[in-house]
Amino acid sequence: MSTPDPPLHRLVADLARTGLLTPAALLLDALSPLDVVNCQLARFSRPFVGGTQAEPLLSALEDTAAWAELRRLLARQS
């Protein structure tokens, strides 16, 4: 992804505000082999969160490159 998605930036900012950057980064690194499954889970969840604040984030995370970008953003913030 050339330009990070704003929902990913908001997620990282929220994690930083709550002090959960390191745990989130560790969890995402541990789950990195499952990025394809994570994308499918994001697609599966969209109908359940339609019209909520979570919908843009799940839409962004439907691509495996977005998971890598999220890990990169978390590493840059830590």
PyMOL CGO cylinders between C-alpha atoms (Angstrom):
from pymol import cmd
from pymol.cgo import CYLINDER

trace = [
    CYLINDER, 0.00, 0.00, 0.00, 1.50, 3.30, -0.99, 0.3, 1, 1, 1, 1, 1, 1,
    CYLINDER, 1.50, 3.30, -0.99, -0.65, 5.50, 1.28, 0.3, 1, 1, 1, 1, 1, 1,
    CYLINDER, -0.65, 5.50, 1.28, -1.76, 4.19, 4.66, 0.3, 1, 1, 1, 1, 1, 1,
    CYLINDER, -1.76, 4.19, 4.66, -5.50, 4.13, 5.17, 0.3, 1, 1, 1, 1, 1, 1,
    CYLINDER, -5.50, 4.13, 5.17, -6.88, 6.68, 7.62, 0.3, 1, 1, 1, 1, 1, 1,
    CYLINDER, -6.88, 6.68, 7.62, -8.75, 3.93, 9.56, 0.3, 1, 1, 1, 1, 1, 1,
    CYLINDER, -8.75, 3.93, 9.56, -5.41, 2.23, 10.23, 0.3, 1, 1, 1, 1, 1, 1,
    CYLINDER, -5.41, 2.23, 10.23, -3.96, 5.48, 11.50, 0.3, 1, 1, 1, 1, 1, 1,
    CYLINDER, -3.96, 5.48, 11.50, -6.96, 5.97, 13.78, 0.3, 1, 1, 1, 1, 1, 1,
    CYLINDER, -6.96, 5.97, 13.78, -6.55, 2.43, 15.13, 0.3, 1, 1, 1, 1, 1, 1,
    CYLINDER, -6.55, 2.43, 15.13, -2.87, 2.99, 15.87, 0.3, 1, 1, 1, 1, 1, 1,
    CYLINDER, -2.87, 2.99, 15.87, -3.66, 6.34, 17.54, 0.3, 1, 1, 1, 1, 1, 1,
    CYLINDER, -3.66, 6.34, 17.54, -6.33, 4.69, 19.70, 0.3, 1, 1, 1, 1, 1, 1,
    CYLINDER, -6.33, 4.69, 19.70, -3.93, 1.90, 20.67, 0.3, 1, 1, 1, 1, 1, 1,
    CYLINDER, -3.93, 1.90, 20.67, -1.26, 4.47, 21.56, 0.3, 1, 1, 1, 1, 1, 1,
    CYLINDER, -1.26, 4.47, 21.56, -3.73, 6.48, 23.63, 0.3, 1, 1, 1, 1, 1, 1,
    CYLINDER, -3.73, 6.48, 23.63, -4.72, 3.40, 25.64, 0.3, 1, 1, 1, 1, 1, 1,
    CYLINDER, -4.72, 3.40, 25.64, -1.15, 2.12, 26.00, 0.3, 1, 1, 1, 1, 1, 1,
    CYLINDER, -1.15, 2.12, 26.00, -1.74, -1.05, 23.99, 0.3, 1, 1, 1, 1, 1, 1,
    CYLINDER, -1.74, -1.05, 23.99, 0.80, -0.53, 21.18, 0.3, 1, 1, 1, 1, 1, 1,
    CYLINDER, 0.80, -0.53, 21.18, 3.23, -3.19, 22.34, 0.3, 1, 1, 1, 1, 1, 1,
    CYLINDER, 3.23, -3.19, 22.34, 0.65, -5.92, 23.06, 0.3, 1, 1, 1, 1, 1, 1,
    CYLINDER, 0.65, -5.92, 23.06, -1.06, -5.24, 19.74, 0.3, 1, 1, 1, 1, 1, 1,
    CYLINDER, -1.06, -5.24, 19.74, 2.26, -5.37, 17.86, 0.3, 1, 1, 1, 1, 1, 1,
    CYLINDER, 2.26, -5.37, 17.86, 3.17, -8.67, 19.55, 0.3, 1, 1, 1, 1, 1, 1,
    CYLINDER, 3.17, -8.67, 19.55, -0.21, -10.18, 18.75, 0.3, 1, 1, 1, 1, 1, 1,
    CYLINDER, -0.21, -10.18, 18.75, -0.10, -9.05, 15.12, 0.3, 1, 1, 1, 1, 1, 1,
    CYLINDER, -0.10, -9.05, 15.12, 3.42, -10.43, 14.71, 0.3, 1, 1, 1, 1, 1, 1,
    CYLINDER, 3.42, -10.43, 14.71, 2.34, -13.76, 16.16, 0.3, 1, 1, 1, 1, 1, 1,
    CYLINDER, 2.34, -13.76, 16.16, -0.67, -13.90, 13.83, 0.3, 1, 1, 1, 1, 1, 1,
    CYLINDER, -0.67, -13.90, 13.83, 1.18, -12.74, 10.70, 0.3, 1, 1, 1, 1, 1, 1,
    CYLINDER, 1.18, -12.74, 10.70, 1.16, -16.22, 9.11, 0.3, 1, 1, 1, 1, 1, 1,
    CYLINDER, 1.16, -16.22, 9.11, -2.64, -16.05, 9.27, 0.3, 1, 1, 1, 1, 1, 1,
    CYLINDER, -2.64, -16.05, 9.27, -3.05, -12.78, 7.34, 0.3, 1, 1, 1, 1, 1, 1,
    CYLINDER, -3.05, -12.78, 7.34, -5.19, -14.47, 4.69, 0.3, 1, 1, 1, 1, 1, 1,
    CYLINDER, -5.19, -14.47, 4.69, -7.49, -15.88, 7.37, 0.3, 1, 1, 1, 1, 1, 1,
    CYLINDER, -7.49, -15.88, 7.37, -7.59, -12.47, 9.07, 0.3, 1, 1, 1, 1, 1, 1,
    CYLINDER, -7.59, -12.47, 9.07, -8.72, -10.91, 5.78, 0.3, 1, 1, 1, 1, 1, 1,
    CYLINDER, -8.72, -10.91, 5.78, -11.48, -13.47, 5.47, 0.3, 1, 1, 1, 1, 1, 1,
    CYLINDER, -11.48, -13.47, 5.47, -12.59, -12.79, 9.04, 0.3, 1, 1, 1, 1, 1, 1,
    CYLINDER, -12.59, -12.79, 9.04, -12.74, -9.07, 8.26, 0.3, 1, 1, 1, 1, 1, 1,
    CYLINDER, -12.74, -9.07, 8.26, -14.90, -9.77, 5.20, 0.3, 1, 1, 1, 1, 1, 1,
    CYLINDER, -14.90, -9.77, 5.20, -17.12, -12.09, 7.21, 0.3, 1, 1, 1, 1, 1, 1,
    CYLINDER, -17.12, -12.09, 7.21, -17.60, -9.46, 9.95, 0.3, 1, 1, 1, 1, 1, 1,
    CYLINDER, -17.60, -9.46, 9.95, -18.60, -6.57, 7.69, 0.3, 1, 1, 1, 1, 1, 1,
    CYLINDER, -18.60, -6.57, 7.69, -22.34, -7.36, 7.56, 0.3, 1, 1, 1, 1, 1, 1,
    CYLINDER, -22.34, -7.36, 7.56, -22.43, -7.39, 11.36, 0.3, 1, 1, 1, 1, 1, 1,
    CYLINDER, -22.43, -7.39, 11.36, -20.80, -3.97, 11.74, 0.3, 1, 1, 1, 1, 1, 1,
    CYLINDER, -20.80, -3.97, 11.74, -22.42, -2.21, 8.79, 0.3, 1, 1, 1, 1, 1, 1,
    CYLINDER, -22.42, -2.21, 8.79, -23.08, 1.44, 9.55, 0.3, 1, 1, 1, 1, 1, 1,
    CYLINDER, -23.08, 1.44, 9.55, -20.86, 1.50, 12.64, 0.3, 1, 1, 1, 1, 1, 1,
    CYLINDER, -20.86, 1.50, 12.64, -17.49, 3.11, 13.24, 0.3, 1, 1, 1, 1, 1, 1,
    CYLINDER, -17.49, 3.11, 13.24, -15.81, -0.29, 12.77, 0.3, 1, 1, 1, 1, 1, 1,
    CYLINDER, -15.81, -0.29, 12.77, -16.92, -0.66, 9.14, 0.3, 1, 1, 1, 1, 1, 1,
    CYLINDER, -16.92, -0.66, 9.14, -14.17, 1.49, 7.56, 0.3, 1, 1, 1, 1, 1, 1,
    CYLINDER, -14.17, 1.49, 7.56, -11.51, -0.35, 9.56, 0.3, 1, 1, 1, 1, 1, 1,
    CYLINDER, -11.51, -0.35, 9.56, -12.79, -3.76, 8.52, 0.3, 1, 1, 1, 1, 1, 1,
    CYLINDER, -12.79, -3.76, 8.52, -13.03, -2.61, 4.92, 0.3, 1, 1, 1, 1, 1, 1,
    CYLINDER, -13.03, -2.61, 4.92, -9.38, -1.55, 5.09, 0.3, 1, 1, 1, 1, 1, 1,
    CYLINDER, -9.38, -1.55, 5.09, -8.32, -4.85, 6.66, 0.3, 1, 1, 1, 1, 1, 1,
    CYLINDER, -8.32, -4.85, 6.66, -9.80, -6.98, 3.88, 0.3, 1, 1, 1, 1, 1, 1,
    CYLINDER, -9.80, -6.98, 3.88, -6.45, -6.86, 2.09, 0.3, 1, 1, 1, 1, 1, 1,
    CYLINDER, -6.45, -6.86, 2.09, -3.35, -8.76, 3.24, 0.3, 1, 1, 1, 1, 1, 1,
    CYLINDER, -3.35, -8.76, 3.24, -1.20, -5.71, 2.51, 0.3, 1, 1, 1, 1, 1, 1,
    CYLINDER, -1.20, -5.71, 2.51, -3.23, -3.74, 5.06, 0.3, 1, 1, 1, 1, 1, 1,
    CYLINDER, -3.23, -3.74, 5.06, -2.20, -6.16, 7.81, 0.3, 1, 1, 1, 1, 1, 1,
    CYLINDER, -2.20, -6.16, 7.81, 1.45, -5.65, 6.90, 0.3, 1, 1, 1, 1, 1, 1,
    CYLINDER, 1.45, -5.65, 6.90, 0.89, -1.89, 6.85, 0.3, 1, 1, 1, 1, 1, 1,
    CYLINDER, 0.89, -1.89, 6.85, -0.73, -2.04, 10.27, 0.3, 1, 1, 1, 1, 1, 1,
    CYLINDER, -0.73, -2.04, 10.27, 2.28, -3.93, 11.64, 0.3, 1, 1, 1, 1, 1, 1,
    CYLINDER, 2.28, -3.93, 11.64, 4.58, -1.32, 10.08, 0.3, 1, 1, 1, 1, 1, 1,
    CYLINDER, 4.58, -1.32, 10.08, 2.60, 1.55, 11.62, 0.3, 1, 1, 1, 1, 1, 1,
    CYLINDER, 2.60, 1.55, 11.62, 2.68, -0.10, 15.03, 0.3, 1, 1, 1, 1, 1, 1,
    CYLINDER, 2.68, -0.10, 15.03, 6.44, -0.68, 14.80, 0.3, 1, 1, 1, 1, 1, 1,
    CYLINDER, 6.44, -0.68, 14.80, 7.00, 2.93, 13.80, 0.3, 1, 1, 1, 1, 1, 1,
    CYLINDER, 7.00, 2.93, 13.80, 5.00, 4.17, 16.83, 0.3, 1, 1, 1, 1, 1, 1,
    CYLINDER, 5.00, 4.17, 16.83, 6.75, 1.92, 19.36, 0.3, 1, 1, 1, 1, 1, 1,
]
cmd.load_cgo(trace, "trace")
